[in-house]
Amino acid sequence: MKKEFCSTNGFVKFAGTHLIVELWKAKNLSSLSTIKKILKDAVKACGATLLKIDLHKFSPYGGISGVAIIKESHLSIHSWPEYGYAAIDIFVCGTVNPYKAIPVIKEGFETNDIQVVEVKRGIF
């Protein structure tokens, strides 16, 4: 029997859970080392398996875009330090719980001004 990589909530089977996370009044948005640590800690908190992190810093404001590639899908970030804003996607499949990454993200970016929208992807 092959291993199942889909998710279920007990009623519906789906490919994965996608959290669209918006941060406002956030800090640490132009620090490559801090964002890398936050991504690593978020991956660990939600029980995923980290494969690789790739980040890029832009000029002139120091915004960072990047992705943590995980065995179960990915976490991505795009930051606008000049506005104190970051857009983060957490997409996971299987038994990984993406909500466990939220406290890590709030603490790392030093904000409570956060919006989270959940989308079930690939409903079978």
Z-matrix of the N, CA and C atoms (Angstrom, degrees):
N
C 1 1.452
C 2 1.518 1 108.95
N 3 1.340 2 117.21 1 131.32
C 4 1.455 3 119.04 2 -178.90
C 5 1.531 4 111.09 3 -83.76
N 6 1.344 5 114.48 4 152.22
C 7 1.461 6 121.31 5 -177.70
C 8 1.529 7 110.36 6 -69.32
N 9 1.324 8 116.28 7 140.93
C 10 1.463 9 123.41 8 -179.94
C 11 1.522 10 109.58 9 -91.22
N 12 1.329 11 117.02 10 130.78
C 13 1.456 12 121.25 11 178.91
C 14 1.520 13 112.32 12 -113.28
N 15 1.301 14 117.15 13 9.26
C 16 1.460 15 120.93 14 177.04
C 17 1.524 16 109.51 15 -87.44
N 18 1.319 17 114.54 16 171.43
C 19 1.460 18 121.39 17 178.14
C 20 1.518 19 108.74 18 -112.89
N 21 1.323 20 115.27 19 163.71
C 22 1.454 21 120.21 20 174.53
C 23 1.518 22 108.46 21 -149.99
N 24 1.316 23 116.28 22 148.19
C 25 1.467 24 119.86 23 174.47
C 26 1.527 25 109.85 24 -108.05
N 27 1.323 26 116.50 25 16.64
C 28 1.453 27 121.72 26 -179.09
C 29 1.523 28 112.80 27 97.42
N 30 1.318 29 116.08 28 -20.60
C 31 1.460 30 121.38 29 -178.78
C 32 1.526 31 112.29 30 -121.98
N 33 1.327 32 115.81 31 -36.52
C 34 1.458 33 121.69 32 -173.59
C 35 1.526 34 109.46 33 -125.42
N 36 1.329 35 116.68 34 138.41
C 37 1.459 36 122.77 35 175.22
C 38 1.528 37 107.10 36 -100.53
N 39 1.347 38 116.37 37 134.26
C 40 1.463 39 119.84 38 -177.59
C 41 1.529 40 109.35 39 -148.09
N 42 1.331 41 115.43 40 162.01
C 43 1.465 42 120.83 41 -176.99
C 44 1.522 43 111.81 42 -67.11
N 45 1.325 44 117.20 43 -39.93
C 46 1.454 45 118.94 44 -178.84
C 47 1.515 46 112.75 45 -178.74
N 48 1.330 47 114.37 46 175.92
C 49 1.452 48 122.43 47 178.23
C 50 1.517 49 108.51 48 -109.58
N 51 1.323 50 115.59 49 129.38
C 52 1.460 51 121.94 50 -179.44
C 53 1.525 52 107.97 51 -116.21
N 54 1.331 53 116.88 52 115.35
C 55 1.454 54 121.07 53 174.86
C 56 1.517 55 108.80 54 -99.32
N 57 1.312 56 115.92 55 127.54
C 58 1.456 57 122.87 56 174.42
C 59 1.524 58 105.28 57 -102.64
N 60 1.328 59 115.71 58 114.15
C 61 1.462 60 121.69 59 -171.72
C 62 1.527 61 109.53 60 -115.63
N 63 1.329 62 115.82 61 129.03
C 64 1.458 63 120.85 62 176.43
C 65 1.519 64 108.81 63 -118.10
N 66 1.329 65 115.52 64 128.79
C 67 1.459 66 122.13 65 178.70
C 68 1.518 67 109.27 66 -111.79
N 69 1.312 68 116.16 67 135.24
C 70 1.459 69 122.67 68 176.08
C 71 1.517 70 108.53 69 -124.44
N 72 1.327 71 118.04 70 154.05
C 73 1.479 72 123.38 71 -179.36
C 74 1.527 73 110.08 72 55.06
N 75 1.325 74 115.95 73 36.65
C 76 1.458 75 122.14 74 -177.00
C 77 1.531 76 111.05 75 -90.09
N 78 1.330 77 115.04 76 155.33
C 79 1.458 78 122.65 77 176.97
C 80 1.527 79 108.77 78 -116.63
N 81 1.312 80 116.45 79 174.28
C 82 1.478 81 123.74 80 177.10
C 83 1.523 82 113.04 81 64.51
N 84 1.315 83 117.74 82 25.69
C 85 1.466 84 121.39 83 -174.04
C 86 1.518 85 114.14 84 -82.77
N 87 1.339 86 117.56 85 -6.91
C 88 1.466 87 119.19 86 179.18
C 89 1.530 88 111.95 87 -120.87
N 90 1.325 89 117.04 88 14.59
C 91 1.464 90 121.57 89 179.90
C 92 1.528 91 110.49 90 -102.86
N 93 1.333 92 115.67 91 108.27
C 94 1.462 93 120.20 92 178.75
C 95 1.528 94 111.58 93 -57.65
N 96 1.335 95 117.01 94 -45.11
C 97 1.471 96 119.69 95 -176.53
C 98 1.528 97 111.57 96 -66.96
N 99 1.341 98 117.52 97 -38.43
C 100 1.462 99 120.21 98 179.69
C 101 1.520 100 110.93 99 -68.92
N 102 1.328 101 116.82 100 -43.88
C 103 1.469 102 119.76 101 179.77
C 104 1.525 103 110.64 102 -64.67
N 105 1.323 104 117.11 103 -39.14
C 106 1.470 105 119.92 104 177.35
C 107 1.530 106 110.13 105 -60.63
N 108 1.348 107 117.38 106 -43.60
C 109 1.464 108 121.12 107 179.07
C 110 1.521 109 111.16 108 -64.85
N 111 1.331 110 117.10 109 -42.68
C 112 1.469 111 120.58 110 179.18
C 113 1.528 112 110.04 111 -60.41
N 114 1.323 113 116.93 112 -45.30
C 115 1.471 114 120.35 113 179.22
C 116 1.532 115 110.86 114 -61.96
N 117 1.335 116 117.41 115 -45.49
C 118 1.467 117 120.45 116 178.73
C 119 1.527 118 110.91 117 -59.51
N 120 1.337 119 115.85 118 -45.94
C 121 1.467 120 120.50 119 -178.94
C 122 1.528 121 111.36 120 -66.44
N 123 1.331 122 117.47 121 -37.17
C 124 1.471 123 121.31 122 178.90
C 125 1.521 124 110.78 123 -66.33
N 126 1.321 125 116.93 124 -42.39
C 127 1.466 126 121.60 125 177.36
C 128 1.532 127 110.23 126 -60.07
N 129 1.319 128 115.85 127 -46.32
C 130 1.465 129 120.59 128 179.56
C 131 1.528 130 111.10 129 -62.81
N 132 1.339 131 116.67 130 -43.98
C 133 1.466 132 121.16 131 -177.49
C 134 1.525 133 112.15 132 -60.71
N 135 1.322 134 117.37 133 -37.51
C 136 1.467 135 118.73 134 -177.02
C 137 1.525 136 112.53 135 -88.54
N 138 1.325 137 117.30 136 -0.49
C 139 1.457 138 120.46 137 174.25
C 140 1.514 139 114.46 138 83.47
N 141 1.325 140 116.93 139 22.95
C 142 1.464 141 120.96 140 -179.79
C 143 1.533 142 110.20 141 -92.94
N 144 1.330 143 115.19 142 172.38
C 145 1.460 144 122.61 143 -178.78
C 146 1.524 145 109.45 144 -111.72
N 147 1.330 146 116.94 145 110.86
C 148 1.461 147 121.98 146 -178.17
C 149 1.521 148 110.86 147 -73.36
N 150 1.338 149 116.18 148 131.37
C 151 1.460 150 121.79 149 175.33
C 152 1.528 151 111.03 150 -105.93
N 153 1.361 152 116.91 151 -43.30
C 154 1.466 153 120.21 152 -175.53
C 155 1.524 154 109.57 153 -166.78
N 156 1.334 155 115.94 154 147.55
C 157 1.468 156 121.88 155 171.48
C 158 1.517 157 107.76 156 -120.65
N 159 1.320 158 116.73 157 132.50
C 160 1.464 159 122.23 158 176.80
C 161 1.520 160 108.07 159 -132.28
N 162 1.349 161 116.59 160 119.94
C 163 1.459 162 122.33 161 -177.74
C 164 1.523 163 110.08 162 -126.80
N 165 1.324 164 116.19 163 150.57
C 166 1.462 165 121.72 164 176.85
C 167 1.527 166 109.15 165 -136.43
N 168 1.350 167 116.49 166 133.93
C 169 1.460 168 122.27 167 178.68
C 170 1.524 169 109.50 168 -102.73
N 171 1.326 170 115.38 169 134.10
C 172 1.458 171 121.72 170 -177.47
C 173 1.527 172 111.82 171 -105.41
N 174 1.323 173 115.61 172 154.67
C 175 1.466 174 122.75 173 173.48
C 176 1.519 175 108.01 174 -105.12
N 177 1.292 176 120.92 175 155.08
C 178 1.464 177 127.02 176 5.80
C 179 1.524 178 113.79 177 -94.49
N 180 1.350 179 119.35 178 -8.20
C 181 1.464 180 120.52 179 -171.31
C 182 1.518 181 114.37 180 -94.84
N 183 1.330 182 117.43 181 -10.25
C 184 1.459 183 120.03 182 176.97
C 185 1.513 184 114.93 183 86.48
N 186 1.327 185 116.42 184 16.91
C 187 1.462 186 119.34 185 176.28
C 188 1.516 187 110.93 186 -61.92
N 189 1.320 188 115.53 187 150.31
C 190 1.462 189 120.89 188 -178.17
C 191 1.525 190 109.67 189 -124.88
N 192 1.319 191 115.08 190 135.47
C 193 1.463 192 121.93 191 172.19
C 194 1.516 193 107.72 192 -122.91
N 195 1.314 194 115.45 193 143.34
C 196 1.446 195 117.28 194 178.44
C 197 1.510 196 112.86 195 179.66
N 198 1.321 197 112.80 196 179.82
C 199 1.455 198 119.51 197 -175.58
C 200 1.524 199 110.70 198 -144.43
N 201 1.318 200 115.05 199 142.41
C 202 1.456 201 122.19 200 167.29
C 203 1.519 202 105.17 201 -104.14
N 204 1.301 203 115.84 202 112.74
C 205 1.458 204 120.44 203 178.67
C 206 1.528 205 107.16 204 -86.20
N 207 1.302 206 115.13 205 124.86
C 208 1.460 207 120.74 206 179.69
C 209 1.524 208 109.08 207 -119.59
N 210 1.306 209 115.52 208 158.81
C 211 1.467 210 120.52 209 179.09
C 212 1.530 211 110.24 210 -57.66
N 213 1.328 212 116.35 211 -30.42
C 214 1.460 213 122.20 212 -175.38
C 215 1.526 214 113.08 213 -95.60
N 216 1.333 215 119.92 214 3.72
C 217 1.465 216 127.49 215 173.76
C 218 1.519 217 110.99 216 140.73
N 219 1.367 218 119.49 217 -111.51
C 220 1.466 219 118.72 218 -175.46
C 221 1.533 220 113.35 219 -163.73
N 222 1.331 221 114.32 220 162.10
C 223 1.459 222 123.72 221 165.75
C 224 1.522 223 104.82 222 -124.68
N 225 1.319 224 117.79 223 135.81
C 226 1.456 225 119.82 224 178.10
C 227 1.518 226 110.15 225 -131.81
N 228 1.334 227 115.51 226 156.92
C 229 1.455 228 121.52 227 179.21
C 230 1.523 229 110.42 228 -141.17
N 231 1.310 230 115.07 229 145.18
C 232 1.462 231 123.87 230 170.70
C 233 1.523 232 104.67 231 -137.85
N 234 1.354 233 117.02 232 120.84
C 235 1.459 234 119.59 233 -175.99
C 236 1.523 235 112.27 234 -117.17
N 237 1.308 236 114.87 235 147.18
C 238 1.453 237 124.63 236 175.96
C 239 1.531 238 107.00 237 -124.98
N 240 1.344 239 118.33 238 83.79
C 241 1.468 240 121.01 239 -176.36
C 242 1.526 241 113.10 240 -58.07
N 243 1.323 242 116.74 241 -33.22
C 244 1.463 243 120.23 242 -178.45
C 245 1.525 244 112.39 243 -64.81
N 246 1.319 245 116.95 244 -17.18
C 247 1.474 246 122.15 245 177.62
C 248 1.524 247 112.82 246 -113.86
N 249 1.333 248 117.42 247 -2.03
C 250 1.463 249 120.48 248 -176.74
C 251 1.522 250 112.55 249 65.09
N 252 1.336 251 115.64 250 29.44
C 253 1.474 252 121.63 251 -172.92
C 254 1.530 253 111.11 252 -121.06
N 255 1.327 254 115.37 253 143.72
C 256 1.463 255 121.01 254 171.53
C 257 1.521 256 109.52 255 -142.31
N 258 1.324 257 115.30 256 142.57
C 259 1.466 258 123.22 257 174.22
C 260 1.524 259 106.99 258 -109.47
N 261 1.323 260 115.59 259 123.16
C 262 1.465 261 121.16 260 -178.49
C 263 1.520 262 109.07 261 -125.36
N 264 1.321 263 115.90 262 135.66
C 265 1.458 264 121.97 263 173.39
C 266 1.524 265 108.08 264 -113.78
N 267 1.315 266 115.58 265 135.39
C 268 1.459 267 121.59 266 173.16
C 269 1.529 268 105.95 267 -125.03
N 270 1.323 269 116.04 268 111.73
C 271 1.463 270 120.67 269 -179.55
C 272 1.520 271 107.61 270 -121.66
N 273 1.340 272 116.14 271 119.12
C 274 1.459 273 120.93 272 -176.78
C 275 1.522 274 110.77 273 -134.74
N 276 1.316 275 115.40 274 155.49
C 277 1.459 276 120.48 275 174.49
C 278 1.523 277 108.82 276 -127.07
N 279 1.306 278 116.14 277 174.66
C 280 1.456 279 120.82 278 179.88
C 281 1.514 280 112.13 279 72.72
N 282 1.325 281 116.19 280 -142.13
C 283 1.464 282 121.45 281 -174.52
C 284 1.529 283 113.03 282 -94.51
N 285 1.318 284 117.84 283 6.29
C 286 1.461 285 121.81 284 179.59
C 287 1.533 286 109.13 285 -66.26
N 288 1.347 287 116.25 286 136.90
C 289 1.462 288 121.51 287 179.16
C 290 1.525 289 109.79 288 -105.95
N 291 1.341 290 118.34 289 101.67
C 292 1.467 291 120.64 290 -176.02
C 293 1.523 292 113.50 291 -65.94
N 294 1.327 293 117.55 292 -23.47
C 295 1.464 294 120.63 293 -178.67
C 296 1.531 295 112.40 294 -66.20
N 297 1.314 296 117.57 295 -22.64
C 298 1.463 297 120.67 296 178.82
C 299 1.529 298 111.68 297 -70.89
N 300 1.324 299 117.63 298 -15.16
C 301 1.468 300 121.26 299 176.92
C 302 1.531 301 111.96 300 -81.09
N 303 1.315 302 117.98 301 -20.18
C 304 1.470 303 121.64 302 -174.12
C 305 1.538 304 112.78 303 -61.12
N 306 1.341 305 120.71 304 -48.62
C 307 1.472 306 118.96 305 178.37
C 308 1.531 307 113.07 306 -59.43
N 309 1.324 308 117.09 307 -36.40
C 310 1.465 309 121.97 308 177.95
C 311 1.525 310 109.81 309 -63.21
N 312 1.317 311 116.56 310 -43.42
C 313 1.464 312 121.86 311 179.98
C 314 1.529 313 110.54 312 -65.78
N 315 1.322 314 117.19 313 -45.83
C 316 1.466 315 120.92 314 179.13
C 317 1.528 316 111.15 315 -59.77
N 318 1.322 317 116.72 316 -45.12
C 319 1.457 318 120.73 317 -179.49
C 320 1.527 319 111.77 318 -67.27
N 321 1.318 320 116.83 319 -45.06
C 322 1.463 321 121.20 320 -177.32
C 323 1.516 322 113.58 321 -64.49
N 324 1.337 323 115.93 322 -36.87
C 325 1.466 324 119.80 323 -179.67
C 326 1.527 325 112.26 324 -97.53
N 327 1.332 326 115.74 325 5.67
C 328 1.463 327 123.18 326 173.89
C 329 1.530 328 112.78 327 51.35
N 330 1.328 329 115.55 328 51.71
C 331 1.455 330 119.83 329 177.74
C 332 1.527 331 111.13 330 -144.53
N 333 1.307 332 114.44 331 149.24
C 334 1.466 333 121.32 332 170.29
C 335 1.517 334 110.14 333 -112.21
N 336 1.331 335 116.07 334 -0.10
C 337 1.459 336 121.54 335 179.97
C 338 1.529 337 107.47 336 -88.83
N 339 1.323 338 115.37 337 88.72
C 340 1.462 339 121.72 338 -171.02
C 341 1.526 340 109.71 339 -138.94
N 342 1.311 341 114.73 340 143.29
C 343 1.463 342 121.04 341 175.88
C 344 1.523 343 107.34 342 -126.52
N 345 1.341 344 116.60 343 133.62
C 346 1.461 345 121.70 344 -179.17
C 347 1.522 346 108.94 345 -127.13
N 348 1.323 347 115.77 346 127.15
C 349 1.466 348 121.86 347 176.01
C 350 1.527 349 106.72 348 -120.04
N 351 1.342 350 115.69 349 132.50
C 352 1.463 351 120.80 350 179.45
C 353 1.518 352 110.62 351 -104.51
N 354 1.322 353 114.57 352 136.60
C 355 1.460 354 121.80 353 174.75
C 356 1.523 355 107.57 354 -129.11
N 357 1.334 356 116.51 355 125.74
C 358 1.471 357 120.41 356 172.02
C 359 1.532 358 106.50 357 -81.89
N 360 1.314 359 116.98 358 125.77
C 361 1.456 360 121.36 359 -177.78
C 362 1.517 361 110.11 360 -102.02
N 363 1.319 362 116.45 361 140.16
C 364 1.454 363 121.91 362 175.07
C 365 1.499 364 114.32 363 61.90
N 366 1.308 365 117.42 364 55.62
C 367 1.469 366 119.88 365 179.37
C 368 1.532 367 108.64 366 -70.14
N 369 1.332 368 115.15 367 121.52
C 370 1.459 369 121.13 368 -179.39
C 371 1.500 370 109.04 369 -95.38
